[in-house]
Amino acid sequence: MHGTHARNCVVSHYNFVMLIRDAGSDDALELAVLMCQLGYETEQAEMKARLKLILSNPAYKTFVAILDGCVCGMIGTLTYTSYEHNDRSGRILALVTLSEARRRGIGRALIATAEKDFAQRGIRRVALDTRLTREDAHKFYESLGYERNGWRFVKQLPVSD
């Protein structure tokens, strides 16, 4: 991140207690750091502006995992009506854990929290995207019961002012 530093968080490798809670605008710095670890350069001010819109929209849900007093992971979801199905669908838009806190069950706990929230909203079908190069992520999602079922195509469009 350009000139933005996360609060000093040291994640211990011993016994830990994890808390998962709804994200708030005060989490902008930590979420910006997490987006950078996911490969999307993000400044704190940019994340604060994004969060303002996301947190005001009830179709979105953002959860953060707290470990040793620090935000160490996040999951962002969206519920929506689709053209293909009569019932609403859910989408996991982002999932990331701090690199130094991985392989400790944080991602699984965040997925479980999101799935529980989806179920409480009456959502039965959940989808997500992940880059083709993220083979560890593919195995992770498959281990949780997610199945590959298509391709995603992306195109950048020119924007006129």
Contact map, one row per residue, 1 for C-alpha under 8 A:
11111000000000000000000000000000100100001110000000000000000000000000000000000000000000000000000000000000000000000000000000000000000000000000000000000000000000000
11110000000000000000000000000000000000000010000000000000000000000000000000000000000000000000000000000000000000000000000000000000000000000000000000000000000000000
11111000000000000000000000000000000000000000000000000000000000000000000000000000000000000000000000000000000000000000000000000000000000000000000000000000000000000
11111100000000000000000000001000000000000011000000000000000000000000000000000000000000000000000000000000000000000000000000000000000000000000000000000000000000000
10111110000000000000000000001000100000000000000000000000000000000000000000000000000000000000000000000000000000000000000000000000000000000000000000000000000000000
00011111100000000000000000001100100000000000000000000000000000000000000000000000000000000000000000000000000000000000000000000000000000000000000000000000000000000
00001111100000000000000000000100000000000000000000000000000000000000000000000000000000000000000000000000000000000000000000000000000000000000000000000000000000000
00000111110000000000000000000000000000000000000000000000000000000000000000000000000000000000000000000000000000000000000000000000000000000000000000000000000000000
00000111111000000000000000000000000000000000000000000000000000000000010000000000000000000000000000000000000000000000000000000000000000000000000000000000000000000
00000001111100000000000000000000000000000000000000000000000000000001000000000000000000000000000000000000000000000000000000000000000000000000000000000000000000000
00000000111110000000000000000000000000000000000000000000000000000011000000000000000000000000000000011000000000000000000000000000000000000000000000000000000000000
00000000011111110000000000000000000000000000000000000000000000000001000000000000000000000000000000000000000000000000000000000000000000000000000000000000000000000
00000000001111110000000000000000000000000000000000000000000000000000000000000000000000000000000000000000000000000000000000000000000000000000000000000000000000000
00000000000111110000000000000000000000000000000000000000000000000000000000000000000000000000000000000000000000000000000000000000000000000000000000000000000000000
00000000000111111000000000000000000000000000000000000000000000000000000000000000000000000000000000000000000000000000000000000000000000000000000000000000000000000
00000000000111111100000000000000000000000000000000000000000000000011000000000000000000000000000000000000000000000000000000000000000000000000000000000000000000000
00000000000000111110000000000000000000000000000000000000000000000011000000000000000000000000000000000000000000000000000000000000000000000000000000000000000000000
00000000000000011111000000000000000000000000000000000000000000001111000000000000000000000000000000000000010000000000000000000000000000000000000000000000000000000
00000000000000001111100000000000000000000000000000000000000000001110000000000000000000000000000000000000000000000000000000000000000000000000000000000000000000000
00000000000000000111110000000000000000000000000000000000000000111100000000000000000000000000000000000000000001001000000000000000000000000000000000000000000000000
00000000000000000011111000000000000000000000000000000000000000111100000000000000000000000000000000000000000000000000000000000000000000000000000000000000000000000
00000000000000000001111100000000000000000000000000000000000011110000000000000000000000000000000000000000000000000000000000000000000000000000000000000000000000000
00000000000000000000111110100000000000000000000000000000000001110000000000000000000000000000000000000000000000000000000000000000000000000000000000000000000000000
00000000000000000000011111110000000000000000000000100010000000000000000000000000000000000000000000000000000000000000000000000000000000000000000000000000000000000
00000000000000000000001111110000000000000000000100110010000000000000000000000000000000000000000000000000000000000000000000000000000000000000000000000000000000000
00000000000000000000000111111000000000000000000000000000000000000000000000000000000000000000000000000000000000000000000000000000000000000000000000000000000000000
00000000000000000000001111111110000000000000000000000000000000000000001000000000000000000000000000000000000000000000000000000000000000000000000000000000000000000
00000000000000000000000111111111000000000001101100100000000000000000000000000000000000000000000000000000000000000000000000000000000000000000000000000000000000000
00011100000000000000000001111111100000000011001100000000000000000000000000000000000000000000000000000000000000000000000000000000000000000000000000000000000000000
00000110000000000000000000111111110000000000000000000000000000000000001000000000000000000000000000000000000000000000000000000000000000000000000000000000000000000
00000000000000000000000000111111111000000000001000000000000000000000000001000000000000000000000000000000000000000000000000000000000000000000000000000000000000000
00000000000000000000000000011111111100001111011000000000000000000000000000000000000000000000000000000000000000000000000000000000000000000000000000000000000000000
10001100000000000000000000001111111110000100000000000000000000000000000000000000000000000000000000000000000000000000000000000000000000000000000000000000000000000
00000000000000000000000000000111111111000000000000000000000000000000000011000000000000000000000111000000000000000000000000000000000000000000000000000000000000000
00000000000000000000000000000011111111111100000000000000000000000000000000000000000000000000000100000000000000000000000000000000000000000000000000000000000000000
10000000000000000000000000000001111111111100000000000000000000000000000000000000000000000000000000000000000000000000000000000000000000000000000000000000000000000
00000000000000000000000000000000111111110000000000000000000000000000000000000000000000000000000101100000000000000000000000000000000000000000000000000000000000000
00000000000000000000000000000000011111110000000000000000000000000000000000000000000000000000000100000000000000000000000000000000000000000000000000000000000000000
00000000000000000000000000000000001111111000000000000000000000000000000000000000000000000000000000000000000000000000000000000000000000000000000000000000000000000
00000000000000000000000000000000001111111100000000000000000000000000000000000000000000000000000000000000000000000000000000000000000000000000000000000000000000000
10000000000000000000000000000001001100111110000000000000000000000000000000000000000000000000000000000000000000000000000000000000000000000000000000000000000000000
10000000000000000000000000000001101100011111011000000000000000000000000000000000000000000000000000000000000000000000000000000000000000000000000000000000000000000
11010000000000000000000000001001000000001111111000000000000000000000000000000000000000000000000000000000000000000000000000000000000000000000000000000000000000000
00010000000000000000000000011001000000000111111100000000000000000000000000000000000000000000000000000000000000000000000000000000000000000000000000000000000000000
00000000000000000000000000010000000000000011111110000000000000000000000000000000000000000000000000000000000000000000000000000000000000000000000000000000000000000
00000000000000000000000000000001000000000111111111000000000000000000000000000000000000000000000000000000000000000000000000000000000000000000000000000000000000000
00000000000000000000000000011011000000000111111111100000000000000000000000000000000000000000000000000000000000000000000000000000000000000000000000000000000000000
00000000000000000000000010011000000000000001111111110000000000000000000000000000000000000000000000000000000000000000000000000000000000000000000000000000000000000
00000000000000000000000000000000000000000000111111111000000000000000000000000000000000000000000000000000000000000000000000000000000000000000000000000000000000000
00000000000000000000000000000000000000000000011111111100000000000000000000000000000000000000000000000000000000000000000000000000000000000000000000000000000000000
00000000000000000000000110010000000000000000001111111110000000000000000000000000000000000000000000000000000000000000000000000000000000000000000000000000000000000
00000000000000000000000010000000000000000000000111111111000000000000000000000000000000000000000000000000000000000000000000000000000000000000000000000000000000000
00000000000000000000000000000000000000000000000011111111100000000000000000000000000000000000000000000000000000000000000000000000000000000000000000000000000000000
00000000000000000000000000000000000000000000000001111111100110000000000000000000000000000000000000000000000000000000000000000000000000000000000000000000000000000
00000000000000000000000110000000000000000000000000111111110111000000000000000000000000000000000000000000000000000000000000000000000000000000000000000000000000000
00000000000000000000000000000000000000000000000000011111110000000000000000000000000000000000000000000000000000000000000000000000000000000000000000000000000000000
00000000000000000000000000000000000000000000000000001111111100000000000000000000000000000000000000000000000000000000000000000000000000000000000000000000000000000
00000000000000000000000000000000000000000000000000000011111110000000000000000000000000000000000000000000000000000000000000000000000000000000000000000000000000000
00000000000000000000000000000000000000000000000000000000111110000000000000000111000000000000000000000000000000000000000000000000000000000000000000000000000000000
00000000000000000000000000000000000000000000000000000110111111000000000000011110000000000000000000000000000000000000000000000000000000000000000000000000000000000
00000000000000000000010000000000000000000000000000000110011111100000000000011100000000000000000000000000000000000000000000000000000000000000000000000000000000000
00000000000000000000011000000000000000000000000000000010000111110000000001111000000000000000000000000000000000000000000000000000000000000000000000000000000000000
00000000000000000001111000000000000000000000000000000000000011111000000001110000000000000000000000000000000001000100000000000000000000000000000000000000000000000
00000000000000000001111000000000000000000000000000000000000001111100001111100000000000000000000000000000000001000000000000000000000000000000000000000000000000000
00000000000000000111100000000000000000000000000000000000000000111110001111000000000000000000000000000000010001000000000000000000000000000000000000000000000000000
00000000000000000111100000000000000000000000000000000000000000011111111110000000000000000000000000000000000000000000000000000000000000000000000000000000000000000
00000000001000011110000000000000000000000000000000000000000000001111111100000000000000000000000000000000000000000000000000000000000000000000000000000000000000000
00000000011100011100000000000000000000000000000000000000000000000111110000000000000000000000000000000000000000000000000000000000000000000000000000000000000000000
00000000000000000000000000000000000000000000000000000000000000000111111000000000000000000000000000000000000000000000000000000000000000000000000000000000000000000
00000000100000000000000000000000000000000000000000000000000000000111111100000000000000000000000000000000000000000000000000000000000000000000000000000000000000000
00000000000000000000000000100100000000000000000000000000000000011110111111000000000000000000000000000000000000000000000000000000000000000000000000000000000000000
00000000000000000000000000000000000000000000000000000000000000011110011111000000000000000000000011001000000000000000000000000000000000000000000000000000000000000
00000000000000000000000000000000010000000000000000000000000000011100001111100000000000000000001111000000011001000000000000000000000000000000000000000000000000000
00000000000000000000000000000010010000000000000000000000000001111000001111110000000000000000011110000000000001000000000000000000000000000000000000000000000000000
00000000000000000000000000000000000000000000000000000000000001110000000011111000000000000001111100000000000001100100000000000000000000000000000000000000000000000
00000000000000000000000000000000000000000000000000000000000111100000000001111100000000000001111000000000000000000000000000000000000000000000000000000000000000000
00000000000000000000000000000000000000000000000000000000000111000000000000111110000000000111110000000000000000000100000000000000000000000000000000000000000000000
00000000000000000000000000000000000000000000000000000000001110000000000000011111000000000111100000000000000000000000000000000000000000000000000000000000000000000
00000000000000000000000000000000000000000000000000000000001100000000000000001111100000011110000000000000000000000000010000100000000000000000000000000000000000000
00000000000000000000000000000000000000000000000000000000001000000000000000000111110000011100000000000000000000000000000000000000000000000000000000000000000000000
00000000000000000000000000000000000000000000000000000000000000000000000000000011111011111000000000000000000000000000000000000000000000000000000000000000000000000
00000000000000000000000000000000000000000000000000000000000000000000000000000001111111111000000000000000000000000000000000000000000000000000000000000000000000000
00000000000000000000000000000000000000000000000000000000000000000000000000000000111111000000000000000000000000000000000000000000000000000000000000000000000000000
00000000000000000000000000000000000000000000000000000000000000000000000000000000011111000000000000000000000000000000000000000000000000000000000000000000000000000
00000000000000000000000000000000000000000000000000000000000000000000000000000000111111110000000000000000000000000000000000000000000000000000000000000000000000000
00000000000000000000000000000000000000000000000000000000000000000000000000000000111111110000000000000000000000000000000000000000000000000000000000000000000000000
00000000000000000000000000000000000000000000000000000000000000000000000000000000110011111000000000000000000000000000000000100000000000000000000000000000000000000
00000000000000000000000000000000000000000000000000000000000000000000000000000011110011111100000000000000000000000000000001100000000000000000000000000000000000000
00000000000000000000000000000000000000000000000000000000000000000000000000000011110000111110000000000000000000000000000000111110000000000000000000000000000000000
00000000000000000000000000000000000000000000000000000000000000000000000000001111000000011111000000000000000000000000010000111110000000000000000000000000000000000
00000000000000000000000000000000000000000000000000000000000000000000000000001110000000001111100000000000000000000000000000000111000000000000000000000000000000000
00000000000000000000000000000000000000000000000000000000000000000000000000111100000000000111111000000000000000000000000000000111100000000000000000000000000000000
00000000000000000000000000000000000000000000000000000000000000000000000000111100000000000011111000000000000000000000000000000001100000000000000000000000000000000
00000000000000000000000000000000000000000000000000000000000000000000000001111000000000000001111100000000000000000000000000000000000000000000000000000000000000000
00000000000000000000000000000000000000000000000000000000000000000000000011110000000000000001111110000000001001000000000000000000000000000000000000000000000000000
00000000000000000000000000000000011011000000000000000000000000000000000011100000000000000000011111000000001000000000000000000000000000000000000000000000000000000
00000000000000000000000000000000010000000000000000000000000000000000000111000000000000000000001111101100011000000000000000000000000000000000000000000000000000000
00000000000000000000000000000000010010000000000000000000000000000000000110000000000000000000000111111100000000000000000000000000000000000000000000000000000000000
00000000000000000000000000000000000010000000000000000000000000000000000000000000000000000000000011111100000000000000000000000000000000000000000000000000000000000
00000000001000000000000000000000000000000000000000000000000000000000000000000000000000000000000001111100000000000000000000000000000000000000000000000000000000000
00000000001000000000000000000000000000000000000000000000000000000000000100000000000000000000000011111111010000000000000000000000000000000000000000000000000000000
00000000000000000000000000000000000000000000000000000000000000000000000000000000000000000000000011111111111000000000000000000000000000000000000000000000000000000
00000000000000000000000000000000000000000000000000000000000000000000000000000000000000000000000000001111110000000000000000000000000000000000000000000000000000000
00000000000000000000000000000000000000000000000000000000000000000000000000000000000000000000000000001111110000000000000000000000000000000000000000000000000000000
00000000000000000000000000000000000000000000000000000000000000000000000000000000000000000000000000000111111110000000000000000000000000000000000000000000000000000
00000000000000000100000000000000000000000000000000000000000000001000000010000000000000000000000010001111111111000000000000000000000000000000000000000000000000000
00000000000000000000000000000000000000000000000000000000000000000000000010000000000000000000001110000100111111100000000000000000000000000000000000000000000000000
00000000000000000000000000000000000000000000000000000000000000000000000000000000000000000000000000000000111111110000000000000000000000000000000000000000000000000
00000000000000000000000000000000000000000000000000000000000000000000000000000000000000000000000000000000111111111000000000000000000000000000000000000000000000000
00000000000000000001000000000000000000000000000000000000000000111000000011100000000000000000001000000000011111111100000000000000000000000000000000000000000000000
00000000000000000000000000000000000000000000000000000000000000000000000000100000000000000000000000000000001111111110000000000000000000000000000000000000000000000
00000000000000000000000000000000000000000000000000000000000000000000000000000000000000000000000000000000000111111111000000000000000000000000000000000000000000000
00000000000000000001000000000000000000000000000000000000000000000000000000000000000000000000000000000000000011111111100000000000000000000000000000000000000000000
00000000000000000000000000000000000000000000000000000000000000100000000000101000000000000000000000000000000001111111110000000000000000000000000000000000000000000
00000000000000000000000000000000000000000000000000000000000000000000000000000000000000000000000000000000000000111111111000000000000000000000000000000000000000000
00000000000000000000000000000000000000000000000000000000000000000000000000000000000000000000000000000000000000011111111100000000000000000000000000000000000000000
00000000000000000000000000000000000000000000000000000000000000000000000000000000000000000000000000000000000000001111111110000000000000000000000000000000000000000
00000000000000000000000000000000000000000000000000000000000000000000000000000010000000000100000000000000000000000111111111110000000000000000000000000000000000000
00000000000000000000000000000000000000000000000000000000000000000000000000000000000000000000000000000000000000000011111111110000000000000000000000000000000000000
00000000000000000000000000000000000000000000000000000000000000000000000000000000000000000000000000000000000000000001111111100000000000000000000000000000000000000
00000000000000000000000000000000000000000000000000000000000000000000000000000000000000000000000000000000000000000000111111100000000000000000000000000000000000000
00000000000000000000000000000000000000000000000000000000000000000000000000000000000000010000000000000000000000000000011111110000000000000000000000000000000000000
00000000000000000000000000000000000000000000000000000000000000000000000000000010000000111100000000000000000000000000011111111100000000000000000000000000000000000
00000000000000000000000000000000000000000000000000000000000000000000000000000000000000001100000000000000000000000000011001111100000000000000000000000000000000000
00000000000000000000000000000000000000000000000000000000000000000000000000000000000000001100000000000000000000000000000000111110000000000000000000000000000000000
00000000000000000000000000000000000000000000000000000000000000000000000000000000000000001111000000000000000000000000000000111111000000000000000000000000000000000
00000000000000000000000000000000000000000000000000000000000000000000000000000000000000001111000000000000000000000000000000001111100000000000000000000000000000000
00000000000000000000000000000000000000000000000000000000000000000000000000000000000000000011100000000000000000000000000000000111110000000000000000000000000000000
00000000000000000000000000000000000000000000000000000000000000000000000000000000000000000001100000000000000000000000000000000011111000000000000000000001000000000
00000000000000000000000000000000000000000000000000000000000000000000000000000000000000000000000000000000000000000000000000000001111101001100000000000000000000000
00000000000000000000000000000000000000000000000000000000000000000000000000000000000000000000000000000000000000000000000000000000111111000000000000000000000000000
00000000000000000000000000000000000000000000000000000000000000000000000000000000000000000000000000000000000000000000000000000000011111100000000000000000000000000
00000000000000000000000000000000000000000000000000000000000000000000000000000000000000000000000000000000000000000000000000000000001111100000000000000000000000000
00000000000000000000000000000000000000000000000000000000000000000000000000000000000000000000000000000000000000000000000000000000011111111100000000000000000000000
00000000000000000000000000000000000000000000000000000000000000000000000000000000000000000000000000000000000000000000000000000000000111111110000000000000000000000
00000000000000000000000000000000000000000000000000000000000000000000000000000000000000000000000000000000000000000000000000000000000001111111000000000000000000000
00000000000000000000000000000000000000000000000000000000000000000000000000000000000000000000000000000000000000000000000000000000010001111111100000000000000000000
00000000000000000000000000000000000000000000000000000000000000000000000000000000000000000000000000000000000000000000000000000000010001111111110000000000000000000
00000000000000000000000000000000000000000000000000000000000000000000000000000000000000000000000000000000000000000000000000000000000000111111111000000000000000000
00000000000000000000000000000000000000000000000000000000000000000000000000000000000000000000000000000000000000000000000000000000000000011111111100000000000000000
00000000000000000000000000000000000000000000000000000000000000000000000000000000000000000000000000000000000000000000000000000000000000001111111111100000000000000
00000000000000000000000000000000000000000000000000000000000000000000000000000000000000000000000000000000000000000000000000000000000000000111111111100000000000000
00000000000000000000000000000000000000000000000000000000000000000000000000000000000000000000000000000000000000000000000000000000000000000011111111000000000000000
00000000000000000000000000000000000000000000000000000000000000000000000000000000000000000000000000000000000000000000000000000000000000000001111111000000000000000
00000000000000000000000000000000000000000000000000000000000000000000000000000000000000000000000000000000000000000000000000000000000000000000111111100000000000000
00000000000000000000000000000000000000000000000000000000000000000000000000000000000000000000000000000000000000000000000000000000000000000000111111110000000000000
00000000000000000000000000000000000000000000000000000000000000000000000000000000000000000000000000000000000000000000000000000000000000000000110011111000000000000
00000000000000000000000000000000000000000000000000000000000000000000000000000000000000000000000000000000000000000000000000000000000000000000000001111100000000000
00000000000000000000000000000000000000000000000000000000000000000000000000000000000000000000000000000000000000000000000000000000000000000000000000111110000000000
00000000000000000000000000000000000000000000000000000000000000000000000000000000000000000000000000000000000000000000000000000000000000000000000000011111000000000
00000000000000000000000000000000000000000000000000000000000000000000000000000000000000000000000000000000000000000000000000000000000000000000000000001111100000000
00000000000000000000000000000000000000000000000000000000000000000000000000000000000000000000000000000000000000000000000000000000100000000000000000000111110000000
00000000000000000000000000000000000000000000000000000000000000000000000000000000000000000000000000000000000000000000000000000000000000000000000000000011111000000
00000000000000000000000000000000000000000000000000000000000000000000000000000000000000000000000000000000000000000000000000000000000000000000000000000001111100000
00000000000000000000000000000000000000000000000000000000000000000000000000000000000000000000000000000000000000000000000000000000000000000000000000000000111110000
00000000000000000000000000000000000000000000000000000000000000000000000000000000000000000000000000000000000000000000000000000000000000000000000000000000011111000
00000000000000000000000000000000000000000000000000000000000000000000000000000000000000000000000000000000000000000000000000000000000000000000000000000000001111100
00000000000000000000000000000000000000000000000000000000000000000000000000000000000000000000000000000000000000000000000000000000000000000000000000000000000111110
00000000000000000000000000000000000000000000000000000000000000000000000000000000000000000000000000000000000000000000000000000000000000000000000000000000000011111
00000000000000000000000000000000000000000000000000000000000000000000000000000000000000000000000000000000000000000000000000000000000000000000000000000000000001111
00000000000000000000000000000000000000000000000000000000000000000000000000000000000000000000000000000000000000000000000000000000000000000000000000000000000000111
